[in-house]
Amino acid sequence: MNDIFEILPSRINGKIIAPDSKSEMIRYMIGAMLANGISVIHNSSNLCNDAQVTLDFLKDYGNKIDIDNEKIAINSLHNIRENLTFNCGESALLFRMLSIILSLSDDEIHLRAEGSLKNRNHQQLIDFLDSLGVFAKWDNENSILTIKGPIKSNKIQLDGSSGSQILTGLLFAMPLMNDDSEIIVENLKSKPYIDLSIRILKEFGIIIENINYKIFKIKGNQQFKSGSFQPEGCWSSSANFLVAAAINGNIEIEGLNTNSLQPDRNIIEILKLVGAKIELTEKSIKVENDTLNSFNYNASDTPDLVPPLVALACNCKGTTIISGIDRLKNKESDRASVLIEEFSKLGAKIKRIDNSFEIIGNQLSGRNVISHNDHRIAMALAIAGLNATDSVIIDNIDFISKSYPEFISHFKKLTGAN
């Protein structure tokens, strides 16, 4: 894959429907797998690559899948095939959730990683599984994690400083244990994603007691209940076009819940802060460009917002500080380094000071840039190109399909490009 995408300086104008939340879709699919009976998940957009690989896993795991008229019916038959090797694609969320959930059994299971997930550091996950009494070994040559349970501990300690995905796996797994469980967490990052997981688990009939994000108490022998579920629109992906409108144009996006627990909903407050014109209605969000002023923002709980925020900061008057960027390292790319490398090519005045970016707003120029096979880097570079002095040409744009397969078609629709 090596598609090239050229962005000409232009305004965006129009209306789109937000893509489904990748984070919610994966959680709903895994919940449906753990439930008895048929669950229906409604989807209003094309499945992104991470959601599709989750659906493929469910099929391989023995679930019956029917897709019809923008809904997915998952019948959790649990007819596990003899070959217990499952592909997780590039989805870190799926990989980490399954490493915990499938460790409930005493089967030897193999989880295969692809693409950027092969190159991530999995040592914390392996050490954590070992602390649960689970055998875990990473085969670097074949990019396969081998696990063999069962989980032997129901009082668990977890360092949450690198993110919330391991804890999310525990919250889905531990209700199925025979005994009650207690999870003690230190330095938890991305707390809003835990709120999101607990909300979705409640929809499946699972109750989690959250004591100040430090202790999670979970009753054993709970049962996931099948049902009908509707993922929200994705704030992480939509943030790119909301920022694009603030930079150079106007947009209306339908399908976003303004009361969402998705942490990247914070983009609205940031856009208000910098001076963009915002209108919230029951059905949509409208953003229009205006004179933009610099801002300070701590992105510790919202690392996925950082790439579009860098594009925003380049178009703000004054000096912007984006802190909490240490969590950008172990993503699809080393995002902190890549953002500096690629935006500097466009003439951005960006530098790293400890755990923060300092960005001085100025006019960006056209140039050839590289996505580094990272969907969020590619989208941020695309929207930055709207207000550049000349064309921005992005290499490897197709990786956007990891989270937002309709991004390019939406981009062309909003800019009037062919």
Residue pairs with C-beta under 8 A, 6 or more apart in sequence:
1 396
1 398
1 399
2 395
2 396
2 398
3 396
3 397
3 398
4 393
4 394
4 395
4 397
5 378
5 382
5 393
5 394
5 397
5 408
6 391
6 392
6 393
6 394
7 381
7 382
7 385
7 386
7 388
7 391
7 392
7 393
7 394
7 411
8 385
8 391
8 415
8 417
9 366
9 385
9 386
9 387
9 388
9 389
9 390
9 391
10 248
10 386
10 415
10 416
10 417
11 248
11 249
11 386
11 415
12 241
12 244
12 245
12 248
12 249
12 250
12 251
12 386
12 411
12 414
12 415
13 249
13 250
13 251
13 414
13 416
14 251
14 252
14 413
14 414
15 251
15 252
15 253
15 254
15 284
16 241
16 251
16 252
16 253
16 254
16 410
16 413
16 414
17 44
17 45
17 233
17 253
17 254
17 255
18 45
18 233
18 234
18 235
18 237
18 238
18 253
18 254
18 255
18 256
19 45
19 46
19 48
19 233
19 234
19 237
19 238
19 403
19 404
19 405
19 406
20 43
20 44
20 45
20 47
20 48
20 51
20 231
20 232
20 233
20 234
21 231
21 232
21 233
21 234
21 235
21 236
21 262
22 48
22 50
22 51
22 234
22 236
22 237
22 403
23 93
23 193
23 196
23 234
23 236
23 262
24 196
24 200
24 231
24 232
24 234
24 262
25 41
25 43
25 47
25 48
25 51
25 54
25 231
26 50
26 51
26 54
26 91
26 93
26 94
26 97
27 168
27 172
27 196
27 197
27 200
28 39
28 41
28 200
28 229
28 231
29 41
29 51
29 54
29 55
29 58
29 72
29 74
30 54
30 94
30 97
30 98
30 101
30 172
31 39
31 172
31 200
31 201
31 203
31 204
31 224
31 229
32 39
32 41
32 58
32 63
32 74
32 76
32 226
32 229
33 58
33 61
33 63
33 74
33 76
34 76
34 101
34 172
34 176
34 204
34 224
35 76
35 204
35 223
35 224
35 225
35 226
35 227
36 76
36 223
36 224
36 225
36 226
37 75
37 76
37 226
38 73
38 74
38 75
38 76
38 226
39 73
39 74
39 76
39 226
39 227
39 228
39 229
40 71
40 72
40 73
40 74
40 227
40 228
40 229
41 71
41 72
41 74
41 229
41 230
41 231
42 70
42 71
42 72
42 228
42 229
42 230
42 231
43 70
43 71
43 72
43 231
44 70
44 233
44 255
45 405
45 406
46 405
46 406
47 55
47 405
48 401
48 402
48 403
48 404
48 405
49 89
49 90
49 91
49 401
49 402
49 403
49 405
50 89
50 90
50 91
50 93
50 94
50 402
50 403
52 89
53 87
53 88
53 89
53 90
53 91
53 94
54 91
54 94
55 65
55 72
56 87
57 86
57 87
57 88
57 94
57 98
58 65
58 74
59 65
60 81
60 86
60 87
61 78
61 80
61 81
61 86
62 77
62 78
62 79
62 80
62 81
63 74
63 75
63 76
63 77
63 78
64 74
64 75
64 77
65 72
65 73
65 74
65 75
66 72
66 73
66 75
67 73
76 226
80 107
84 107
84 108
84 109
84 110
85 109
85 110
85 111
85 112
85 144
86 98
86 109
86 110
86 111
86 112
87 112
87 114
88 94
88 95
88 98
88 111
88 112
88 113
88 114
88 117
89 113
89 114
89 115
89 117
90 113
90 114
90 115
90 116
90 117
90 332
90 402
91 117
92 117
92 120
92 165
93 165
93 168
95 111
95 113
95 117
95 145
96 125
96 165
96 166
96 168
96 169
97 165
97 168
97 169
97 172
98 111
98 169
99 111
99 125
99 129
99 136
99 145
99 147
99 169
100 129
100 151
100 166
100 169
100 170
100 172
100 173
101 169
101 172
101 173
102 109
102 111
102 147
102 149
103 129
103 132
103 134
103 147
103 148
103 149
103 150
103 151
103 173
104 149
104 150
104 151
104 173
104 176
104 177
105 149
105 150
106 148
106 149
106 150
107 148
107 149
108 146
108 147
108 148
109 146
109 147
109 148
110 144
110 145
110 146
110 147
111 144
111 145
111 147
112 142
112 143
112 144
113 120
113 143
113 144
113 145
114 143
115 332
115 373
116 331
116 332
116 333
116 373
116 374
117 143
118 143
120 330
120 331
121 330
122 138
122 145
123 138
124 159
124 162
124 166
125 136
125 145
125 166
126 136
126 137
126 138
126 145
128 158
128 166
129 135
129 136
129 147
130 136
131 153
131 156
131 157
132 151
132 152
132 153
132 156
133 149
133 150
133 151
133 152
133 153
134 147
134 148
134 149
134 150
134 151
134 152
135 146
135 147
135 148
135 149
136 145
136 146
136 147
137 145
137 146
138 144
138 145
138 146
139 145
139 146
151 173
151 177
154 174
154 177
154 179
154 180
154 181
154 182
154 220
155 181
155 182
155 184
156 170
156 174
156 181
156 182
156 183
156 184
157 183
157 184
157 185
157 186
158 166
158 167
158 170
158 183
158 184
158 185
158 186
159 185
159 186
159 187
160 166
160 167
160 185
160 186
160 187
160 188
160 189
161 186
161 187
161 188
161 189
162 189
162 327
162 330
163 189
163 190
163 327
164 188
164 189
164 190
164 191
164 193
164 194
164 197
165 193
167 183
167 185
167 188
167 194
167 197
167 216
168 193
168 194
168 197
170 183
170 216
171 183
171 194
171 197
171 198
171 201
171 208
171 216
171 218
172 197
172 201
174 181
174 183
174 218
174 220
175 201
175 206
175 208
175 218
175 219
175 220
175 221
175 222
175 224
176 220
176 221
176 222
177 218
177 220
177 221
178 220
178 221
179 220
180 217
180 218
180 219
180 220
181 217
181 218
181 220
182 215
182 216
182 217
182 218
183 215
183 216
183 218
184 214
184 215
185 213
185 214
185 215
185 216
186 214
188 194
188 213
188 214
189 300
189 301
189 327
190 263
190 301
190 302
190 303
191 213
191 301
192 261
192 262
192 263
192 301
192 302
193 263
194 210
194 213
195 261
196 261
196 262
198 208
198 210
199 261
200 229
201 207
201 208
202 208
203 227
203 229
204 224
204 225
204 227
205 222
205 223
205 224
205 225
206 222
206 224
207 219
207 222
208 216
208 217
208 218
209 216
209 217
209 218
210 216
211 217
232 255
232 256
232 257
232 260
232 262
233 253
233 254
233 255
233 256
233 257
234 262
234 403
234 404
235 256
235 260
235 262
235 263
235 264
235 265
235 267
236 262
236 264
236 304
236 305
236 403
237 379
237 403
237 404
237 407
238 253
238 256
238 267
239 264
239 267
239 304
239 305
239 308
240 308
240 379
240 380
240 382
240 383
240 404
240 407
241 251
241 253
241 383
241 410
241 414
242 251
242 253
242 267
242 268
242 271
242 285
242 287
243 267
243 271
243 308
243 309
243 311
243 312
243 383
244 251
244 383
244 386
244 414
245 251
245 276
245 287
245 288
245 289
246 271
246 274
246 276
246 287
246 288
246 289
246 290
246 292
246 312
246 315
247 289
247 292
247 311
247 312
247 315
247 383
247 384
247 386
247 387
248 289
248 315
248 386
248 387
249 288
249 289
249 386
249 414
250 286
250 287
250 288
250 289
251 286
251 287
251 288
251 414
252 284
252 285
252 286
253 284
253 285
254 283
254 284
256 265
256 284
256 285
257 265
258 265
258 268
258 280
258 285
263 301
263 302
264 302
264 304
264 305
266 302
266 305
267 305
267 308
268 278
268 280
268 285
270 295
270 297
270 305
270 309
270 312
271 278
271 287
271 312
272 278
273 295
274 292
274 293
274 294
274 295
274 312
274 316
275 290
275 291
275 292
275 293
276 287
276 288
276 289
276 290
276 292
277 286
277 287
277 288
277 289
277 290
278 285
278 286
278 287
279 285
279 286
279 287
280 286
291 317
292 312
292 315
292 316
292 317
292 361
293 316
293 317
293 318
294 313
294 316
294 317
294 318
294 319
294 320
294 361
295 313
295 316
295 320
296 320
296 321
296 322
296 323
297 309
297 320
297 321
297 322
297 323
298 323
298 324
299 305
299 306
299 309
299 322
299 323
299 324
299 325
300 323
300 324
300 327
301 324
303 324
303 325
303 327
303 328
303 331
303 335
304 376
306 322
306 325
306 328
306 335
306 339
306 357
307 335
307 339
307 376
307 377
307 379
307 380
308 376
308 379
308 380
308 383
309 322
310 322
310 339
310 343
310 348
310 350
310 357
310 359
310 380
310 384
311 343
311 380
311 381
311 383
311 384
312 320
313 320
313 322
313 350
313 357
313 359
313 361
314 343
314 346
314 348
314 350
314 359
314 361
314 362
314 364
314 384
315 361
315 364
315 387
316 361
317 361
318 360
318 361
319 358
319 359
319 360
319 361
320 357
320 358
320 359
320 360
320 361
321 356
321 357
321 358
321 359
322 356
322 357
322 359
323 355
323 356
323 357
324 355
324 356
325 336
325 352
325 355
325 356
325 357
326 336
326 355
328 334
328 335
328 336
328 339
329 335
329 336
331 374
331 376
332 372
332 373
332 374
332 375
332 376
332 377
332 399
332 402
333 372
333 373
333 374
333 377
335 374
335 376
335 377
336 352
336 357
338 372
338 374
338 377
339 350
339 357
339 377
339 380
340 350
340 351
340 352
340 357
342 369
342 370
342 372
342 377
342 381
343 350
343 364
343 381
343 384
344 350
345 367
345 368
345 369
346 364
346 365
346 366
346 367
346 369
346 381
346 384
346 385
346 388
346 392
347 362
347 363
347 364
347 365
347 367
348 359
348 362
348 364
349 359
349 360
349 361
349 362
350 357
350 358
350 359
350 360
351 357
351 358
352 358
363 387
363 388
363 389
364 384
364 385
364 387
364 388
364 389
365 388
365 389
365 390
366 385
366 388
366 389
366 390
366 391
366 392
366 393
367 390
367 392
367 393
368 393
368 395
369 381
369 392
369 393
369 394
369 395
370 394
370 395
370 396
371 377
371 378
371 381
371 394
371 395
371 396
371 397
371 399
372 396
373 396
373 399
374 399
375 399
375 400
375 401
375 402
375 403
375 404
376 403
378 394
378 396
378 397
378 399
378 400
379 400
379 404
379 407
381 392
381 394
382 392
382 394
382 397
382 407
382 411
384 392
385 391
385 392
385 394
386 415
397 408
400 407
400 408
411 417
412 418
